[in-house]
């Protein structure tokens, strides 16, 4: 049933309670709420950029300005294969932990160690990949072209300044196979979410489809939102005298159509707001109001 839905739908979202296995000393949550979006059946930098920018835009909408670090499982595998490194997954864990000491336990070749140390210590834009390619790793030029196009499209979306390349950003290789990313909020030392391209996983559903997506930890989001000062919106209280309800309703309809927040109540001697009767009166100043000018200037 899931497979049938995926065949018909390209863009999906979900909000679910998740449980995951973690080592006993892990600091991450074992149970948490997660929201995510998936783009099924699309491949290329256009699809990857859409998902990355959707994650940033979604967080913007709730008042959280995020930044994204982009890595690449493809780049990592090509470098590891270039040097015939056997224990790739152990190396992935060491690099994603930014632990040069752990990398040294796996690699004893100084030239190779220099490359992976560079990956751990440097963040930036396309020059990061170009510098590595200059170290005689010519297999990376396809990835360089892909990621250049990716950043061009991200720039078109308006998020260029909030996305950087960090090749130590790596995720589970059995799940992801291309661009991967982590989502950060300033002041929080851990990612609030992340995602990437996971084409190979779709085959487990019996589907030969490309796929990319992201997920965000809702529990962390709630904690961050609680720290945001609440801006109190202005609400205009509209009162009416007996016999003037219809006129007052007409006025608040015009106000609401202009995006002005207002309430409507029968007048009982209130001292602030506007009063609708034969004329429209500012209750605070006692002055008569021109309806058109008042609505135009109130938003």
N, C-alpha and C positions, 0 to 999 in steps of 0.2 A: 504493500500500500504506500509506504514511504517512497519506494522507487517510482511508482506511477506518478505521485505528486511531483517529484523532482523532474520527471520528464516533461511535465506540463508547465511548471513554474520555474522561472529563472532567478527571481529575486525573492528570498525568503528571510523572515526574521523570527526570533523566538525570545521568550523570557522564561527561564526555568530554574528550578532548584537543582544544584549539581553536587555530587559527592565524588571525591577522587581519592585514590590511594597516595599516601605520602609517607616517607620515612619518619620514624618516631621523633627525630630532632628537627624536622622541618618547621619553619616558622609560618608557612603559608596556611591558609584555611583548608580544612578537609571538606567542609560543607559550606556552600555559599550560593547566593543567587547570581545568575549570569544572564546578560542580554547579548544577543548576537545577531549578525546579518550575514547572509551567504549569497554569493553570485554564482549560479550554476550554469555551466555550458558556455562560458565565455573565457577566452584566453587572450593574452597580450597585455602590454603596458596600460592600455585603455581600461581594462577590467581591474587590474591591480590598483591603478590610480583612483578609480571610482570608489573602491572599497576603503582605501586609505583616507580619502577625503570625506567620505561619509562618516567614518569614525570621528574625525576632527569636528565636522559640522554638527554631529549629534551631541557632542559634548559642549560645543559652543552654545547650543540651544538651551542647555540647562545651566549656563553660567560658568562652565569649567573650560579654561583655555589649556589645551593639551599640546604636547609635542610628540613626534614619532621618530624612533630610531629604526632604520631599515637595514636588514641584513639579507643574505642570500644563501640558501642551502646549496644551490647550484654552484656558486662561486667557491664555497667551502669544499665541496666534494671535488671540484676540478683541481684545486690547489693540493688537497690531500692525495688525490690519485696521481698527480704530477710527480710527487715525491715518494710514491709507493708506500704510503703510511697505512699500516694494517688495521690498527685499532682506531678507526675513524670516530666511533661514537664516544670513546673515552676522551679523545682529543676535543670533540665538540663540547663536551661537558666542561673540560678545563678552560677552553676559550670563552665559553658563555659565562663562566664564573670569573673571567678576567684574571686567572691565576697563572702567571708565568712560571711559577715554581712547579705547578702540576704539568704544564706543557713540557718543561725540561725533563720530567720523569718519562715522558713518552718519546721525545725527540732529542737526539744528541748531536745532530748535524747543525753546525753553527749557521750555515746559510739558511736552512729551513727554519731554525729557531728565530732568526732575524725577521723573517717574513711574518710568522705568527705573533711575534712580539709587536711588530708594527700594527697588525690587525687589532690587537688588544689595546694598544696605547693611542690609537688615532681615530678621530671622527671627522667627517667633513662631507664633501660632495664627490663628484665623479673622479676627482684627482686621487682619491684613496685607491680606487680600482686601477687607475692608470699607472700609479706608482708601483703597484704589485705586478701588473702586466709587464712593466719594464724590467722586472727581475726574471726575464726569460720564461714567463708563464703566458704564452701566447694564446692558450685556450680560452682566456678570459675576454677576448675582444667581442664576442657575441653578447656576453653579459654586459659589457660596457655600453654597447649600442642600445641594448634593451633598457638599461637603467637610465641612460641619458634621455630616452624617449619618455620614460616614466616620470622623470623630474620635469620635463617640458610640460607634460599634461597636468601634473600637480601644480605647476606655476599658473596654468590657465584657470585652475579652480581657485587660485588665490591663497594657497597654503605652502608655497615654496619655502618661506622663511621658517616654517615650523617642522620641517622634515630634514633629517640628516642621515648620511650613511654611517653605520657602525657595524662593521662586519663581524664583530663579536656577538651581535644579536643573532642567535641561532636557536632553532626549535627542534623538536623530535623529528628525526629524519625518516622514520617509518610513516609519519603523518604528513609532513611538509616536503615539498620538492623544489620550490622556487623562491620567490620573494617572501620574506618573513618580516614581521615588525613588532615592536613593543610600543605601548602607549604610556606616556608619563605625564603627570601633573607636577608642576613646580612645588617643591616642599615635601613631596612624598618620595621616599627613597626606593620604592618598588613600583613596577608597572601596574597600572590599573586594568590593563588588558593587552590584547595583541591579536595577531592573526597572521595570515599569509596564504600562499597557494598550496593546495593539497590535492592535486589532480589524481594521484595514485589511489587515494582512499576511496574515490568514487567507484573503483572497480570492485570493492568489497560489497557494494550494493548491486553488482551486476551491471553497472552503467559505465560506458566508455565516454565520460564527460569531464571537461575541465572544471575546476572549482576554486574559488577563493573566498575568504570571509574574515570576520573578526569577532571577538567576544570581549565584553567588558564586565568587570566584577562589580555588581550592583551594591554589595555591602560596602565596598570601599568608596563608591560614588556617594552613597548616602552620608557617610562620615565626612566627606569633603564638602558636600552641599550644606551640611549643618553649620559649617564654619563661615559660610558666605553671609554677610550682613543683608538682612531683608530690607529692600527699598519699599517704603510705604507709599503706595500709589494714591494719588489724589482722587477722591470720589466727591462729586458735587451732589449735594442733597437738594432735591427739588420738592417743594411743598406746594400745595394748592388749597385754595379756599373752597368751601361747598359751592357746587355748581360749575367749577372750573376744571374738573377731572379730564374731560375730553381735550381741552386746550393743553393741559399739562402733559398728557400722554403724547400729543403731537410734538411737543417740545423735546421730551426725552427720546423719542424715536429719532429725531433729527440729530440729537447729541450722540446717541449710540451709533448711528450710521457714520458719524465722523470719528468714531473710536474713543469718545469721551465716556468715562465711567460715571454713572449717576444712579441715584436712588429716587424713589417716588413715594411720598407719604402725604397724608392729610395734615394740614397746618394746625399745630397745637401750641403756638406761641414760641417756636424756636427762634434763636437769635442769629444763626448762621445758615447760609445756603441761599437759594433764591425762591421767591414766593410768586406763584402764578395766580393772578386774579384779573381785574380789568387790564392791569399793566403787569410787567414783570419787575420785581423789586429785589435788589441785593439786600438781604436781611441784615448784613453786618454794617453797611453804610447807609441804608435807607434810600439809596439812589435808584432811580428807574433805569432799567437795562434795555438796550436795543438788542432784540433777540438774535438777529443775524450776526451782528458784530460780536456778541457774547459767545456764540457757538464757534465762530471762526477763531477767536482768540483763546479759547479754553483748552484746546488739545495740548 
